[in-house]
């Protein structure tokens, strides 16, 4: 357990940041899952709507440092390709 005042503060900060990052990452994964489910059902309109919602959120996730910017770019690219491939 932390004994110094600075270590106690650092512990608190880490817990708060971990909770925030977990929430952001979880929400991003849910948005991605919604796109994949719409694509699996071959519902192009729903998939496009879900993609329009997910792209800014994925970018925001990368901007906050929760995921790497290259990871965000790769996710957006693959999801866009998936939605565009629907007939």
Jmol script that loads the backbone (N, CA, C; Angstrom):
load data "model"
ATOM      1  N   UNK A   1       0.851  -1.184   0.000  1.00  0.00           N
ATOM      2  CA  UNK A   1       0.000   0.000   0.000  1.00  0.00           C
ATOM      3  C   UNK A   1       0.890   1.238   0.000  1.00  0.00           C
ATOM      4  N   UNK A   2       0.388   2.313  -0.562  1.00  0.00           N
ATOM      5  CA  UNK A   2       1.145   3.558  -0.654  1.00  0.00           C
ATOM      6  C   UNK A   2       1.298   4.192   0.725  1.00  0.00           C
ATOM      7  N   UNK A   3       2.517   4.634   1.011  1.00  0.00           N
ATOM      8  CA  UNK A   3       2.789   5.250   2.305  1.00  0.00           C
ATOM      9  C   UNK A   3       3.012   6.755   2.199  1.00  0.00           C
ATOM     10  N   UNK A   4       3.588   7.210   1.097  1.00  0.00           N
ATOM     11  CA  UNK A   4       3.860   8.641   0.933  1.00  0.00           C
ATOM     12  C   UNK A   4       2.635   9.349   0.394  1.00  0.00           C
ATOM     13  N   UNK A   5       2.547  10.637   0.716  1.00  0.00           N
ATOM     14  CA  UNK A   5       1.419  11.435   0.268  1.00  0.00           C
ATOM     15  C   UNK A   5       1.332  11.441  -1.263  1.00  0.00           C
ATOM     16  N   UNK A   6       2.482  11.562  -1.905  1.00  0.00           N
ATOM     17  CA  UNK A   6       2.511  11.606  -3.376  1.00  0.00           C
ATOM     18  C   UNK A   6       2.097  10.262  -3.980  1.00  0.00           C
ATOM     19  N   UNK A   7       2.464   9.172  -3.311  1.00  0.00           N
ATOM     20  CA  UNK A   7       2.099   7.837  -3.798  1.00  0.00           C
ATOM     21  C   UNK A   7       0.594   7.600  -3.651  1.00  0.00           C
ATOM     22  N   UNK A   8       0.012   8.125  -2.568  1.00  0.00           N
ATOM     23  CA  UNK A   8      -1.428   8.002  -2.358  1.00  0.00           C
ATOM     24  C   UNK A   8      -2.169   8.767  -3.448  1.00  0.00           C
ATOM     25  N   UNK A   9      -1.681   9.985  -3.744  1.00  0.00           N
ATOM     26  CA  UNK A   9      -2.302  10.787  -4.801  1.00  0.00           C
ATOM     27  C   UNK A   9      -2.174  10.080  -6.143  1.00  0.00           C
ATOM     28  N   UNK A  10      -1.021   9.536  -6.415  1.00  0.00           N
ATOM     29  CA  UNK A  10      -0.775   8.838  -7.680  1.00  0.00           C
ATOM     30  C   UNK A  10      -1.711   7.641  -7.827  1.00  0.00           C
ATOM     31  N   UNK A  11      -1.941   6.920  -6.713  1.00  0.00           N
ATOM     32  CA  UNK A  11      -2.878   5.791  -6.710  1.00  0.00           C
ATOM     33  C   UNK A  11      -4.285   6.236  -7.082  1.00  0.00           C
ATOM     34  N   UNK A  12      -4.738   7.336  -6.462  1.00  0.00           N
ATOM     35  CA  UNK A  12      -6.074   7.859  -6.744  1.00  0.00           C
ATOM     36  C   UNK A  12      -6.194   8.256  -8.211  1.00  0.00           C
ATOM     37  N   UNK A  13      -5.177   8.944  -8.721  1.00  0.00           N
ATOM     38  CA  UNK A  13      -5.198   9.387 -10.116  1.00  0.00           C
ATOM     39  C   UNK A  13      -5.267   8.184 -11.065  1.00  0.00           C
ATOM     40  N   UNK A  14      -4.493   7.149 -10.751  1.00  0.00           N
ATOM     41  CA  UNK A  14      -4.482   5.956 -11.597  1.00  0.00           C
ATOM     42  C   UNK A  14      -5.844   5.276 -11.615  1.00  0.00           C
ATOM     43  N   UNK A  15      -6.509   5.213 -10.473  1.00  0.00           N
ATOM     44  CA  UNK A  15      -7.835   4.584 -10.404  1.00  0.00           C
ATOM     45  C   UNK A  15      -8.857   5.368 -11.226  1.00  0.00           C
ATOM     46  N   UNK A  16      -8.813   6.685 -11.110  1.00  0.00           N
ATOM     47  CA  UNK A  16      -9.754   7.534 -11.854  1.00  0.00           C
ATOM     48  C   UNK A  16      -9.503   7.408 -13.351  1.00  0.00           C
ATOM     49  N   UNK A  17      -8.242   7.470 -13.744  1.00  0.00           N
ATOM     50  CA  UNK A  17      -7.907   7.378 -15.166  1.00  0.00           C
ATOM     51  C   UNK A  17      -8.233   6.001 -15.727  1.00  0.00           C
ATOM     52  N   UNK A  18      -8.004   4.963 -14.935  1.00  0.00           N
ATOM     53  CA  UNK A  18      -8.323   3.604 -15.376  1.00  0.00           C
ATOM     54  C   UNK A  18      -9.818   3.453 -15.619  1.00  0.00           C
ATOM     55  N   UNK A  19     -10.626   4.009 -14.719  1.00  0.00           N
ATOM     56  CA  UNK A  19     -12.082   3.930 -14.866  1.00  0.00           C
ATOM     57  C   UNK A  19     -12.529   4.686 -16.115  1.00  0.00           C
ATOM     58  N   UNK A  20     -11.954   5.857 -16.345  1.00  0.00           N
ATOM     59  CA  UNK A  20     -12.318   6.662 -17.509  1.00  0.00           C
ATOM     60  C   UNK A  20     -11.930   5.939 -18.789  1.00  0.00           C
ATOM     61  N   UNK A  21     -10.697   5.427 -18.840  1.00  0.00           N
ATOM     62  CA  UNK A  21     -10.225   4.731 -20.038  1.00  0.00           C
ATOM     63  C   UNK A  21     -11.052   3.480 -20.315  1.00  0.00           C
ATOM     64  N   UNK A  22     -11.418   2.752 -19.265  1.00  0.00           N
ATOM     65  CA  UNK A  22     -12.221   1.545 -19.417  1.00  0.00           C
ATOM     66  C   UNK A  22     -13.580   1.884 -20.012  1.00  0.00           C
ATOM     67  N   UNK A  23     -14.200   2.950 -19.522  1.00  0.00           N
ATOM     68  CA  UNK A  23     -15.497   3.370 -20.041  1.00  0.00           C
ATOM     69  C   UNK A  23     -15.401   3.759 -21.514  1.00  0.00           C
ATOM     70  N   UNK A  24     -14.399   4.548 -21.861  1.00  0.00           N
ATOM     71  CA  UNK A  24     -14.234   4.999 -23.244  1.00  0.00           C
ATOM     72  C   UNK A  24     -13.983   3.812 -24.163  1.00  0.00           C
ATOM     73  N   UNK A  25     -13.105   2.906 -23.767  1.00  0.00           N
ATOM     74  CA  UNK A  25     -12.775   1.738 -24.591  1.00  0.00           C
ATOM     75  C   UNK A  25     -13.991   0.834 -24.767  1.00  0.00           C
ATOM     76  N   UNK A  26     -14.749   0.630 -23.685  1.00  0.00           N
ATOM     77  CA  UNK A  26     -15.933  -0.214 -23.726  1.00  0.00           C
ATOM     78  C   UNK A  26     -16.994   0.369 -24.664  1.00  0.00           C
ATOM     79  N   UNK A  27     -17.214   1.667 -24.582  1.00  0.00           N
ATOM     80  CA  UNK A  27     -18.185   2.331 -25.448  1.00  0.00           C
ATOM     81  C   UNK A  27     -17.773   2.217 -26.906  1.00  0.00           C
ATOM     82  N   UNK A  28     -16.480   2.383 -27.176  1.00  0.00           N
ATOM     83  CA  UNK A  28     -15.968   2.265 -28.537  1.00  0.00           C
ATOM     84  C   UNK A  28     -16.215   0.853 -29.073  1.00  0.00           C
ATOM     85  N   UNK A  29     -15.953  -0.153 -28.257  1.00  0.00           N
ATOM     86  CA  UNK A  29     -16.153  -1.539 -28.683  1.00  0.00           C
ATOM     87  C   UNK A  29     -17.626  -1.822 -28.963  1.00  0.00           C
ATOM     88  N   UNK A  30     -18.514  -1.238 -28.174  1.00  0.00           N
ATOM     89  CA  UNK A  30     -19.947  -1.415 -28.392  1.00  0.00           C
ATOM     90  C   UNK A  30     -20.355  -0.808 -29.732  1.00  0.00           C
ATOM     91  N   UNK A  31     -19.839   0.374 -30.044  1.00  0.00           N
ATOM     92  CA  UNK A  31     -20.157   1.024 -31.310  1.00  0.00           C
ATOM     93  C   UNK A  31     -19.651   0.194 -32.492  1.00  0.00           C
ATOM     94  N   UNK A  32     -18.459  -0.378 -32.344  1.00  0.00           N
ATOM     95  CA  UNK A  32     -17.898  -1.229 -33.398  1.00  0.00           C
ATOM     96  C   UNK A  32     -18.758  -2.486 -33.556  1.00  0.00           C
ATOM     97  N   UNK A  33     -19.200  -3.052 -32.435  1.00  0.00           N
ATOM     98  CA  UNK A  33     -20.037  -4.246 -32.470  1.00  0.00           C
ATOM     99  C   UNK A  33     -21.352  -3.966 -33.192  1.00  0.00           C
ATOM    100  N   UNK A  34     -21.922  -2.765 -32.984  1.00  0.00           N
ATOM    101  CA  UNK A  34     -23.169  -2.399 -33.648  1.00  0.00           C
ATOM    102  C   UNK A  34     -22.989  -2.378 -35.165  1.00  0.00           C
ATOM    103  N   UNK A  35     -21.843  -1.892 -35.628  1.00  0.00           N
ATOM    104  CA  UNK A  35     -21.562  -1.867 -37.069  1.00  0.00           C
ATOM    105  C   UNK A  35     -21.474  -3.291 -37.593  1.00  0.00           C
ATOM    106  N   UNK A  36     -20.732  -4.133 -36.898  1.00  0.00           N
ATOM    107  CA  UNK A  36     -20.545  -5.511 -37.355  1.00  0.00           C
ATOM    108  C   UNK A  36     -21.869  -6.290 -37.361  1.00  0.00           C
ATOM    109  N   UNK A  37     -22.727  -6.049 -36.376  1.00  0.00           N
ATOM    110  CA  UNK A  37     -24.020  -6.727 -36.337  1.00  0.00           C
ATOM    111  C   UNK A  37     -24.905  -6.281 -37.497  1.00  0.00           C
ATOM    112  N   UNK A  38     -24.909  -4.977 -37.794  1.00  0.00           N
ATOM    113  CA  UNK A  38     -25.701  -4.468 -38.916  1.00  0.00           C
ATOM    114  C   UNK A  38     -25.165  -5.022 -40.229  1.00  0.00           C
ATOM    115  N   UNK A  39     -23.839  -5.142 -40.330  1.00  0.00           N
ATOM    116  CA  UNK A  39     -23.230  -5.689 -41.546  1.00  0.00           C
ATOM    117  C   UNK A  39     -23.562  -7.175 -41.691  1.00  0.00           C
ATOM    118  N   UNK A  40     -23.574  -7.902 -40.588  1.00  0.00           N
ATOM    119  CA  UNK A  40     -23.903  -9.324 -40.623  1.00  0.00           C
ATOM    120  C   UNK A  40     -25.347  -9.533 -41.060  1.00  0.00           C
ATOM    121  N   UNK A  41     -26.228  -8.606 -40.673  1.00  0.00           N
ATOM    122  CA  UNK A  41     -27.635  -8.673 -41.065  1.00  0.00           C
ATOM    123  C   UNK A  41     -27.836  -8.085 -42.461  1.00  0.00           C
ATOM    124  N   UNK A  42     -26.774  -7.589 -43.054  1.00  0.00           N
ATOM    125  CA  UNK A  42     -26.768  -6.956 -44.385  1.00  0.00           C
ATOM    126  C   UNK A  42     -27.746  -5.789 -44.463  1.00  0.00           C
ATOM    127  N   UNK A  43     -27.790  -5.007 -43.383  1.00  0.00           N
ATOM    128  CA  UNK A  43     -28.605  -3.795 -43.330  1.00  0.00           C
ATOM    129  C   UNK A  43     -27.683  -2.608 -43.563  1.00  0.00           C
ATOM    130  N   UNK A  44     -27.569  -2.188 -44.819  1.00  0.00           N
ATOM    131  CA  UNK A  44     -26.584  -1.161 -45.186  1.00  0.00           C
ATOM    132  C   UNK A  44     -26.892   0.183 -44.526  1.00  0.00           C
ATOM    133  N   UNK A  45     -28.169   0.565 -44.461  1.00  0.00           N
ATOM    134  CA  UNK A  45     -28.531   1.860 -43.875  1.00  0.00           C
ATOM    135  C   UNK A  45     -28.165   1.915 -42.390  1.00  0.00           C
ATOM    136  N   UNK A  46     -28.462   0.854 -41.672  1.00  0.00           N
ATOM    137  CA  UNK A  46     -28.132   0.810 -40.241  1.00  0.00           C
ATOM    138  C   UNK A  46     -26.618   0.791 -40.043  1.00  0.00           C
ATOM    139  N   UNK A  47     -25.920   0.070 -40.910  1.00  0.00           N
ATOM    140  CA  UNK A  47     -24.461  -0.003 -40.809  1.00  0.00           C
ATOM    141  C   UNK A  47     -23.827   1.360 -41.063  1.00  0.00           C
ATOM    142  N   UNK A  48     -24.348   2.083 -42.056  1.00  0.00           N
ATOM    143  CA  UNK A  48     -23.807   3.416 -42.359  1.00  0.00           C
ATOM    144  C   UNK A  48     -24.084   4.383 -41.217  1.00  0.00           C
ATOM    145  N   UNK A  49     -25.273   4.295 -40.638  1.00  0.00           N
ATOM    146  CA  UNK A  49     -25.618   5.159 -39.503  1.00  0.00           C
ATOM    147  C   UNK A  49     -24.708   4.857 -38.315  1.00  0.00           C
ATOM    148  N   UNK A  50     -24.483   3.574 -38.059  1.00  0.00           N
ATOM    149  CA  UNK A  50     -23.617   3.177 -36.944  1.00  0.00           C
ATOM    150  C   UNK A  50     -22.177   3.613 -37.199  1.00  0.00           C
ATOM    151  N   UNK A  51     -21.747   3.522 -38.457  1.00  0.00           N
ATOM    152  CA  UNK A  51     -20.378   3.938 -38.810  1.00  0.00           C
ATOM    153  C   UNK A  51     -20.202   5.437 -38.614  1.00  0.00           C
ATOM    154  N   UNK A  52     -21.218   6.215 -39.018  1.00  0.00           N
ATOM    155  CA  UNK A  52     -21.163   7.674 -38.858  1.00  0.00           C
ATOM    156  C   UNK A  52     -21.067   8.064 -37.385  1.00  0.00           C
ATOM    157  N   UNK A  53     -21.647   7.240 -36.522  1.00  0.00           N
ATOM    158  CA  UNK A  53     -21.597   7.486 -35.080  1.00  0.00           C
ATOM    159  C   UNK A  53     -20.238   7.049 -34.499  1.00  0.00           C
ATOM    160  N   UNK A  54     -19.696   5.958 -35.036  1.00  0.00           N
ATOM    161  CA  UNK A  54     -18.485   5.372 -34.460  1.00  0.00           C
ATOM    162  C   UNK A  54     -17.210   6.109 -34.847  1.00  0.00           C
ATOM    163  N   UNK A  55     -17.122   6.607 -36.082  1.00  0.00           N
ATOM    164  CA  UNK A  55     -15.870   7.220 -36.552  1.00  0.00           C
ATOM    165  C   UNK A  55     -15.410   8.369 -35.655  1.00  0.00           C
ATOM    166  N   UNK A  56     -16.283   9.351 -35.350  1.00  0.00           N
ATOM    167  CA  UNK A  56     -15.807  10.433 -34.465  1.00  0.00           C
ATOM    168  C   UNK A  56     -15.428   9.929 -33.072  1.00  0.00           C
ATOM    169  N   UNK A  57     -16.137   8.909 -32.587  1.00  0.00           N
ATOM    170  CA  UNK A  57     -15.837   8.389 -31.250  1.00  0.00           C
ATOM    171  C   UNK A  57     -14.485   7.677 -31.234  1.00  0.00           C
ATOM    172  N   UNK A  58     -14.189   6.940 -32.298  1.00  0.00           N
ATOM    173  CA  UNK A  58     -12.888   6.261 -32.387  1.00  0.00           C
ATOM    174  C   UNK A  58     -11.773   7.300 -32.450  1.00  0.00           C
ATOM    175  N   UNK A  59     -11.979   8.362 -33.231  1.00  0.00           N
ATOM    176  CA  UNK A  59     -10.986   9.443 -33.311  1.00  0.00           C
ATOM    177  C   UNK A  59     -10.776  10.093 -31.944  1.00  0.00           C
ATOM    178  N   UNK A  60     -11.878  10.317 -31.231  1.00  0.00           N
ATOM    179  CA  UNK A  60     -11.800  10.930 -29.902  1.00  0.00           C
ATOM    180  C   UNK A  60     -11.054  10.023 -28.926  1.00  0.00           C
ATOM    181  N   UNK A  61     -11.288   8.717 -29.057  1.00  0.00           N
ATOM    182  CA  UNK A  61     -10.617   7.738 -28.194  1.00  0.00           C
ATOM    183  C   UNK A  61      -9.104   7.811 -28.409  1.00  0.00           C
ATOM    184  N   UNK A  62      -8.693   7.936 -29.668  1.00  0.00           N
ATOM    185  CA  UNK A  62      -7.266   8.037 -29.971  1.00  0.00           C
ATOM    186  C   UNK A  62      -6.696   9.369 -29.467  1.00  0.00           C
ATOM    187  N   UNK A  63      -7.466  10.435 -29.609  1.00  0.00           N
ATOM    188  CA  UNK A  63      -7.008  11.756 -29.176  1.00  0.00           C
ATOM    189  C   UNK A  63      -6.778  11.794 -27.663  1.00  0.00           C
ATOM    190  N   UNK A  64      -7.585  11.034 -26.928  1.00  0.00           N
ATOM    191  CA  UNK A  64      -7.437  10.988 -25.474  1.00  0.00           C
ATOM    192  C   UNK A  64      -6.316  10.047 -25.038  1.00  0.00           C
ATOM    193  N   UNK A  65      -5.761   9.288 -25.988  1.00  0.00           N
ATOM    194  CA  UNK A  65      -4.642   8.414 -25.674  1.00  0.00           C
ATOM    195  C   UNK A  65      -5.058   7.044 -25.164  1.00  0.00           C
ATOM    196  N   UNK A  66      -6.341   6.707 -25.292  1.00  0.00           N
ATOM    197  CA  UNK A  66      -6.803   5.407 -24.830  1.00  0.00           C
ATOM    198  C   UNK A  66      -6.319   4.325 -25.787  1.00  0.00           C
ATOM    199  N   UNK A  67      -6.357   4.632 -27.096  1.00  0.00           N
ATOM    200  CA  UNK A  67      -5.787   3.739 -28.104  1.00  0.00           C
ATOM    201  C   UNK A  67      -4.814   4.542 -28.954  1.00  0.00           C
ATOM    202  N   UNK A  68      -3.921   3.874 -29.649  1.00  0.00           N
ATOM    203  CA  UNK A  68      -2.942   4.529 -30.503  1.00  0.00           C
ATOM    204  C   UNK A  68      -3.625   5.070 -31.747  1.00  0.00           C
ATOM    205  N   UNK A  69      -3.110   6.156 -32.302  1.00  0.00           N
ATOM    206  CA  UNK A  69      -3.756   6.767 -33.462  1.00  0.00           C
ATOM    207  C   UNK A  69      -3.727   5.851 -34.682  1.00  0.00           C
ATOM    208  N   UNK A  70      -2.705   5.004 -34.787  1.00  0.00           N
ATOM    209  CA  UNK A  70      -2.646   4.056 -35.903  1.00  0.00           C
ATOM    210  C   UNK A  70      -3.711   2.973 -35.747  1.00  0.00           C
ATOM    211  N   UNK A  71      -3.969   2.575 -34.518  1.00  0.00           N
ATOM    212  CA  UNK A  71      -5.016   1.593 -34.241  1.00  0.00           C
ATOM    213  C   UNK A  71      -6.370   2.171 -34.628  1.00  0.00           C
ATOM    214  N   UNK A  72      -6.597   3.432 -34.281  1.00  0.00           N
ATOM    215  CA  UNK A  72      -7.851   4.095 -34.621  1.00  0.00           C
ATOM    216  C   UNK A  72      -8.015   4.166 -36.134  1.00  0.00           C
ATOM    217  N   UNK A  73      -6.951   4.536 -36.806  1.00  0.00           N
ATOM    218  CA  UNK A  73      -6.987   4.644 -38.266  1.00  0.00           C
ATOM    219  C   UNK A  73      -7.286   3.293 -38.900  1.00  0.00           C
ATOM    220  N   UNK A  74      -6.666   2.252 -38.402  1.00  0.00           N
ATOM    221  CA  UNK A  74      -6.869   0.902 -38.929  1.00  0.00           C
ATOM    222  C   UNK A  74      -8.312   0.440 -38.710  1.00  0.00           C
ATOM    223  N   UNK A  75      -8.853   0.706 -37.514  1.00  0.00           N
ATOM    224  CA  UNK A  75     -10.234   0.317 -37.215  1.00  0.00           C
ATOM    225  C   UNK A  75     -11.210   1.026 -38.158  1.00  0.00           C
ATOM    226  N   UNK A  76     -11.025   2.328 -38.312  1.00  0.00           N
ATOM    227  CA  UNK A  76     -11.913   3.113 -39.173  1.00  0.00           C
ATOM    228  C   UNK A  76     -11.839   2.607 -40.609  1.00  0.00           C
ATOM    229  N   UNK A  77     -10.630   2.337 -41.069  1.00  0.00           N
ATOM    230  CA  UNK A  77     -10.440   1.861 -42.441  1.00  0.00           C
ATOM    231  C   UNK A  77     -11.145   0.534 -42.661  1.00  0.00           C
ATOM    232  N   UNK A  78     -10.964  -0.399 -41.751  1.00  0.00           N
ATOM    233  CA  UNK A  78     -11.554  -1.728 -41.914  1.00  0.00           C
ATOM    234  C   UNK A  78     -13.076  -1.690 -41.809  1.00  0.00           C
ATOM    235  N   UNK A  79     -13.579  -0.867 -40.901  1.00  0.00           N
ATOM    236  CA  UNK A  79     -15.029  -0.771 -40.762  1.00  0.00           C
ATOM    237  C   UNK A  79     -15.654  -0.099 -41.983  1.00  0.00           C
ATOM    238  N   UNK A  80     -14.993   0.934 -42.506  1.00  0.00           N
ATOM    239  CA  UNK A  80     -15.481   1.607 -43.708  1.00  0.00           C
ATOM    240  C   UNK A  80     -15.507   0.639 -44.884  1.00  0.00           C
ATOM    241  N   UNK A  81     -14.455  -0.152 -45.001  1.00  0.00           N
ATOM    242  CA  UNK A  81     -14.360  -1.151 -46.073  1.00  0.00           C
ATOM    243  C   UNK A  81     -15.488  -2.170 -45.939  1.00  0.00           C
ATOM    244  N   UNK A  82     -15.778  -2.586 -44.698  1.00  0.00           N
ATOM    245  CA  UNK A  82     -16.842  -3.555 -44.450  1.00  0.00           C
ATOM    246  C   UNK A  82     -18.206  -2.978 -44.868  1.00  0.00           C
ATOM    247  N   UNK A  83     -18.481  -1.757 -44.476  1.00  0.00           N
ATOM    248  CA  UNK A  83     -19.780  -1.129 -44.785  1.00  0.00           C
ATOM    249  C   UNK A  83     -19.898  -0.892 -46.288  1.00  0.00           C
ATOM    250  N   UNK A  84     -18.811  -0.470 -46.921  1.00  0.00           N
ATOM    251  CA  UNK A  84     -18.848  -0.207 -48.363  1.00  0.00           C
ATOM    252  C   UNK A  84     -19.010  -1.486 -49.181  1.00  0.00           C
ATOM    253  N   UNK A  85     -18.633  -2.616 -48.602  1.00  0.00           N
ATOM    254  CA  UNK A  85     -18.734  -3.874 -49.332  1.00  0.00           C
ATOM    255  C   UNK A  85     -20.156  -4.428 -49.348  1.00  0.00           C
ATOM    256  N   UNK A  86     -21.039  -3.846 -48.516  1.00  0.00           N
ATOM    257  CA  UNK A  86     -22.433  -4.321 -48.487  1.00  0.00           C
ATOM    258  C   UNK A  86     -23.143  -3.915 -49.776  1.00  0.00           C
ATOM    259  N   UNK A  87     -23.957  -4.812 -50.287  1.00  0.00           N
ATOM    260  CA  UNK A  87     -24.649  -4.559 -51.569  1.00  0.00           C
ATOM    261  C   UNK A  87     -25.780  -3.569 -51.395  1.00  0.00           C
TER     262      UNK A  87
END
end "model"
wireframe off; spacefill off
backbone 0.3
color backbone group
